[in-house]
Amino acid sequence: MRKFDYSFLNNGLLPANLVNLTANIFTLRTMAGVRKEEYKQVFTELEAVAKIQSVKSSNAIEGIVTSDDRIAAIVNQNSAPLNHNEAEIAGYRDALNEIHLGFEHIAFRQRDILRLHEMMMSFAGYEYGGRYKTEDNVILEIDADGNRRVRFRPTSADETPKAMEQLELAYMEACSDANVNQLLLIPCVILDFLCIHPFRDGNGRMSRLLSLLLLYKKGFDAGKYVSFEEQINNYKAYYYESLRQSSAGWESGENSYFPFIENFLSMLYMCYKELDKRFAVIHGKKITKKARVEAAVLNSLTPLSKAEICRILPDVSPTTVEAVLGAMVKSGTIKRIGSSRASRYMKV
């Protein structure tokens, strides 16, 4: 059975690109922490939007979809699920809420992992929620001609409980090692979880929930305000390629964690960068939605569309964005390029 050893994460032995990426994340985390204290209402609004995006994106990666209106209604608990897909989505919502509200009291230990899995799966009526797989599973891939082949053989069903126990203990040991880079430890544990593939179904979604849990517990909570799962969904080809590279040779302990670590940290960095964009200009003034729309346009080096501004500021309604842009055009602060849906705005 695979042995778990994270001693290679010694801070003095890491590739320079990962050291630099980690340093940038720490810098942006500090800035976000200061802003969070000063602008609590803004962060509350961002969290509500990010939660919807997270539930939508994490399920969409697995092909579980419904309309945006239905996603919002389910996440905000304004409607009961109407079909099987929506029941799956509601289950993810419940598990995500559990992490958002109580991550301090949830640990990376088998009983908590099983409880989260049960919460995620039981809404859709799966009887195997909260239980490890009882049959071996394989990860397939389909080539351009539609031919299937086994890409990866996870840990067998018989060995899964022992493997999960060893993974839990290895993580505990690494957490207590001052020489181990704790931020880089998280993607390594998530990769090992995915390679064990302990459940009959829901492993991918569980990996993303556990990613958020471990990040929050270490103080990296950008995913609360800018959806971490949405970043993965937007760049899922890169995500799957990093997973493929880092899982090669995993069973014999000959794999390299670094491709998956780099992808994981890049997604987290993009969350912090997106969060930073939403506070691009303040200069001591209180951040209003109007000021943030103005800042988005005035600080951009390229013309922005209304839709692009709405993506940067998801908690600001399109109506508000349109009103602010209209006022800025009228005052001569910015100019409009193009017309109708093709309109872009830039500083004069």
C-alpha positions as MATLAB code, in Angstrom:
seq = 'MRKFDYSFLNNGLLPANLVNLTANIFTLRTMAGVRKEEYKQVFTELEAVAKIQSVKSSNAIEGIVTSDDRIAAIVNQNSAPLNHNEAEIAGYRDALNEIHLGFEHIAFRQRDILRLHEMMMSFAGYEYGGRYKTEDNVILEIDADGNRRVRFRPTSADETPKAMEQLELAYMEACSDANVNQLLLIPCVILDFLCIHPFRDGNGRMSRLLSLLLLYKKGFDAGKYVSFEEQINNYKAYYYESLRQSSAGWESGENSYFPFIENFLSMLYMCYKELDKRFAVIHGKKITKKARVEAAVLNSLTPLSKAEICRILPDVSPTTVEAVLGAMVKSGTIKRIGSSRASRYMKV';
ca = [
       0.000    0.000    0.000;
       1.108    3.560   -0.757;
       3.098    5.311    2.006;
       2.438    8.990    2.667;
       5.505   11.125    3.332;
       5.413   14.910    3.065;
       8.946   15.631    4.280;
       9.884   16.798    0.761;
       7.880   19.963    1.524;
      10.743   21.254    3.664;
      10.812   25.006    3.042;
      14.459   24.910    2.001;
      13.951   22.398   -0.820;
      11.108   23.899   -2.861;
      11.227   25.079   -6.501;
      11.628   28.836   -6.846;
       8.355   29.276   -8.763;
       6.368   27.742   -5.907;
       8.191   29.852   -3.317;
       7.348   33.008   -5.295;
       3.730   31.974   -5.797;
       3.363   31.248   -2.085;
       4.877   34.626   -1.184;
       2.420   36.430   -3.484;
      -0.517   34.595   -1.915;
       0.627   35.560    1.578;
       0.912   39.220    0.533;
      -2.583   39.295   -0.940;
      -3.982   37.413    2.057;
      -2.645   40.109    4.399;
      -4.233   42.841    2.284;
      -7.568   40.993    2.188;
      -7.504   40.579    5.965;
      -7.147   44.316    6.503;
      -9.969   45.088    4.104;
     -12.227   42.479    5.663;
     -12.078   44.247    8.994;
     -12.904   47.604    7.427;
     -15.534   46.584    4.883;
     -17.467   43.761    6.506;
     -20.687   44.366    4.563;
     -18.888   44.150    1.234;
     -17.363   40.803    2.210;
     -20.759   39.536    3.386;
     -22.217   40.338   -0.031;
     -19.268   38.730   -1.814;
     -19.650   35.560    0.262;
     -23.300   35.199   -0.726;
     -22.431   35.492   -4.419;
     -19.389   33.193   -4.190;
     -21.431   30.490   -2.474;
     -23.800   30.324   -5.443;
     -20.876   30.226   -7.872;
     -19.155   27.487   -5.851;
     -22.214   25.244   -5.741;
     -22.823   25.785   -9.458;
     -19.218   25.231  -10.572;
     -18.290   22.244   -8.424;
     -21.353   20.361   -9.637;
     -20.929   21.521  -13.239;
     -17.456   19.942  -13.326;
     -19.211   16.616  -12.740;
     -21.946   17.307  -15.310;
     -24.589   18.126  -12.678;
     -26.349   21.255  -13.936;
     -29.497   23.329  -13.773;
     -30.351   26.940  -14.634;
     -28.709   29.857  -12.841;
     -32.078   30.912  -11.418;
     -32.654   27.453   -9.977;
     -29.109   27.320   -8.536;
     -29.693   30.624   -6.726;
     -33.090   29.493   -5.439;
     -31.670   26.229   -4.095;
     -28.573   27.794   -2.522;
     -30.645   30.513   -0.860;
     -33.162   27.837    0.213;
     -36.015   29.615   -1.521;
     -37.071   26.412   -3.285;
     -36.889   22.674   -2.783;
     -35.085   20.617   -5.449;
     -37.329   19.676   -8.370;
     -35.283   16.797   -9.822;
     -32.310   14.536   -9.173;
     -29.667   16.999  -10.340;
     -31.094   19.679   -8.078;
     -31.083   17.239   -5.144;
     -27.368   16.643   -5.766;
     -26.837   20.400   -5.868;
     -28.731   20.835   -2.576;
     -26.497   18.219   -0.961;
     -23.364   20.104   -1.966;
     -24.949   23.309   -0.646;
     -25.488   21.707    2.760;
     -21.918   20.390    2.990;
     -20.502   23.739    1.852;
     -22.602   25.588    4.442;
     -21.307   23.227    7.103;
     -17.731   24.163    6.213;
     -18.445   27.898    5.943;
     -20.150   28.006    9.330;
     -18.101   25.518   11.319;
     -14.720   24.822    9.742;
     -12.984   25.474   13.071;
     -14.736   22.406   14.503;
     -14.199   20.099   11.504;
     -10.902   18.269   11.089;
      -9.250   16.223    8.356;
     -10.178   12.975   10.042;
     -12.164   10.029    8.805;
     -15.301   10.591   10.858;
     -15.637   14.191    9.670;
     -14.887   13.277    6.052;
     -17.501   10.519    6.137;
     -20.040   12.864    7.739;
     -19.508   15.512    5.029;
     -19.866   12.878    2.330;
     -23.102   11.622    3.868;
     -24.429   15.176    4.039;
     -23.532   15.759    0.395;
     -25.034   12.497   -0.892;
     -28.047   11.804    1.309;
     -30.231   14.618   -0.087;
     -30.320   12.748   -3.414;
     -31.196    9.507   -1.624;
     -27.926    7.609   -2.040;
     -27.696    4.843    0.549;
     -23.893    4.725    0.286;
     -23.403    8.303    1.495;
     -20.895    8.409    4.336;
     -19.461    4.968    3.498;
     -16.279    4.003    1.735;
     -16.539    2.126   -1.551;
     -17.185   -1.606   -1.344;
     -16.035   -2.380   -4.889;
     -12.857   -1.403   -6.713;
     -13.201    1.559   -9.048;
     -11.153    2.823  -11.990;
     -10.710    6.225  -13.602;
     -11.392    6.071  -17.327;
     -10.563    8.443  -20.138;
     -12.025    8.564  -23.632;
      -9.888    9.384  -26.668;
     -10.919   11.390  -29.722;
     -12.327    8.277  -31.380;
     -14.536    7.447  -28.398;
     -12.386    4.576  -27.177;
     -12.167    4.109  -23.410;
      -9.085    3.139  -21.467;
      -8.116    2.948  -17.819;
      -6.110    6.042  -16.936;
      -5.663    5.292  -13.262;
      -6.436    2.490  -10.807;
      -7.174    3.928   -7.350;
      -6.633    2.129   -4.064;
      -8.650   -1.079   -3.830;
     -11.839   -1.169   -1.782;
     -10.249   -3.561    0.728;
      -7.311   -1.238    1.352;
      -9.263    2.031    1.353;
     -10.055    2.280    5.108;
      -6.403    1.647    5.995;
      -5.201    4.097    3.333;
      -7.517    6.816    4.648;
      -6.298    6.160    8.178;
      -2.676    6.507    7.045;
      -3.497    9.668    5.106;
      -5.137   11.206    8.179;
      -2.149   10.351   10.381;
       0.385   11.574    7.811;
      -1.423   14.906    7.568;
      -1.482   15.259   11.356;
       2.248   14.552   11.513;
       3.075   17.025    8.745;
       0.928   19.721   10.390;
       3.110   19.495   13.493;
       6.375   19.747   11.518;
       7.621   23.341   11.507;
       9.825   22.617    8.482;
       6.906   21.617    6.259;
       5.318   24.375    4.187;
       1.723   24.195    5.411;
       0.141   25.860    2.368;
       1.817   23.426   -0.031;
       0.834   20.519    2.176;
      -2.857   21.006    1.382;
      -2.754   20.168   -2.365;
      -0.552   17.144   -1.619;
      -3.169   15.733    0.751;
      -5.947   16.505   -1.744;
      -4.038   14.720   -4.514;
      -3.584   11.668   -2.294;
      -7.293   11.732   -1.422;
      -8.168   11.780   -5.130;
      -5.769    8.925   -5.865;
      -7.235    6.792   -3.073;
     -10.680    7.669   -4.518;
     -12.340    6.366   -1.351;
     -15.996    6.701   -2.349;
     -18.196    5.058   -4.925;
     -19.288    8.528   -6.093;
     -18.652   12.163   -5.188;
     -14.841   12.039   -4.886;
     -14.253   15.127   -7.028;
     -16.789   17.249   -5.186;
     -15.483   16.015   -1.839;
     -11.934   16.951   -2.862;
     -13.058   20.527   -3.473;
     -14.949   20.709   -0.182;
     -11.898   19.360    1.662;
      -9.677   21.855   -0.168;
     -11.780   24.719    1.188;
     -11.865   23.179    4.660;
      -8.079   22.857    4.892;
      -7.478   26.287    3.355;
      -9.910   27.960    5.772;
      -8.320   26.212    8.744;
      -4.916   27.594    7.713;
      -6.311   31.124    7.264;
      -6.588   31.169    3.448;
     -10.253   32.045    3.009;
     -10.315   33.814   -0.379;
     -12.525   30.966   -1.611;
     -15.289   32.275    0.621;
     -15.476   35.495   -1.386;
     -14.286   34.460   -4.864;
     -15.303   30.932   -5.792;
     -12.336   28.535   -5.775;
     -14.460   25.932   -7.555;
     -15.309   28.408  -10.314;
     -11.615   28.971  -10.997;
     -11.119   25.209  -11.356;
     -14.141   24.931  -13.653;
     -12.942   27.824  -15.816;
      -9.554   26.159  -16.292;
     -10.502   22.518  -15.833;
      -8.358   21.305  -18.752;
      -5.272   22.533  -16.873;
      -6.604   21.066  -13.643;
      -7.080   17.612  -15.155;
      -3.695   17.744  -16.859;
      -1.965   18.575  -13.554;
      -3.887   15.732  -11.915;
      -2.799   13.356  -14.673;
       0.849   14.365  -14.339;
       0.937   14.170  -10.556;
      -0.905   10.845  -10.329;
       1.480    9.071  -12.728;
       3.458    6.566  -10.659;
       1.463    7.352   -7.519;
       0.888    3.766   -6.380;
       4.618    3.039   -6.276;
       5.482    6.402   -4.708;
       7.283    7.651   -7.818;
       4.934   10.509   -8.675;
       5.693   14.231   -8.527;
       3.273   16.377   -6.550;
       4.583   19.608   -8.057;
       2.305   19.903  -11.145;
      -0.788   19.556   -8.957;
       0.629   21.893   -6.290;
       1.338   24.570   -8.899;
      -2.150   24.306  -10.385;
      -3.795   24.372   -6.944;
      -1.826   27.423   -5.811;
      -2.456   29.176   -9.133;
      -6.212   28.778   -8.609;
      -5.904   30.143   -5.078;
      -3.741   33.034   -6.296;
      -6.375   33.885   -8.914;
      -9.013   33.988   -6.165;
      -6.927   36.479   -4.203;
      -6.204   38.517   -7.338;
      -9.915   38.675   -8.185;
     -10.648   39.730   -4.618;
      -7.967   42.408   -4.891;
      -9.493   43.717   -8.133;
     -12.715   44.485   -6.340;
     -10.823   46.900   -4.087;
      -8.618   48.360   -6.806;
      -8.906   51.982   -5.697;
      -9.970   53.445   -2.435;
      -7.319   55.881   -1.181;
      -8.808   56.139    2.266;
     -12.400   56.629    1.107;
     -15.226   54.350    2.121;
     -15.781   51.794   -0.635;
     -19.206   52.216   -2.157;
     -20.515   50.157   -5.035;
     -20.411   53.282   -7.179;
     -16.742   53.859   -6.297;
     -15.855   50.262   -7.057;
     -17.474   50.414  -10.512;
     -15.634   53.674  -11.205;
     -12.375   52.127  -10.012;
     -12.805   49.052  -12.198;
     -12.981   51.200  -15.348;
     -10.467   53.878  -14.393;
      -7.779   51.382  -13.341;
      -8.154   49.092  -16.339;
      -5.517   49.307  -19.075;
      -7.992   47.958  -21.633;
     -11.616   48.858  -22.422;
     -14.147   46.909  -20.339;
     -17.671   45.824  -21.206;
     -20.572   45.998  -18.792;
     -20.529   42.180  -18.583;
     -16.819   42.157  -17.695;
     -17.389   44.700  -14.926;
     -20.249   42.566  -13.573;
     -17.884   39.568  -13.456;
     -15.271   41.582  -11.574;
     -17.936   42.899   -9.166;
     -20.520   40.105   -8.892;
     -22.180   41.636   -5.838;
     -23.013   44.840   -7.787;
     -26.209   44.586   -9.822;
     -26.093   45.129  -13.618;
     -28.550   48.002  -13.153;
     -26.129   49.796  -10.817;
     -23.202   49.157  -13.166;
     -25.167   50.557  -16.098;
     -26.217   53.633  -14.127;
     -22.667   54.404  -12.979;
     -21.254   53.923  -16.476;
     -23.927   56.222  -17.920;
     -23.104   58.933  -15.388;
     -19.363   58.598  -16.056;
     -19.881   58.877  -19.828;
     -22.113   61.923  -19.319;
     -19.525   63.626  -17.092;
     -16.742   62.933  -19.580;
     -14.732   60.766  -17.175;
     -14.858   57.770  -19.510;
     -15.814   57.205  -23.133;
     -17.948   54.531  -24.748;
     -16.507   52.530  -27.629;
     -18.941   50.665  -29.859;
     -22.662   50.329  -29.320;
     -25.280   48.040  -27.868;
     -23.872   44.667  -26.681;
     -20.472   45.489  -28.173;
     -20.030   48.598  -25.978;
     -16.755   48.961  -24.096;
     -15.763   51.682  -21.651;
     -12.376   53.230  -20.945;
     -10.791   56.215  -19.245;
     -10.653   59.349  -21.374;
];
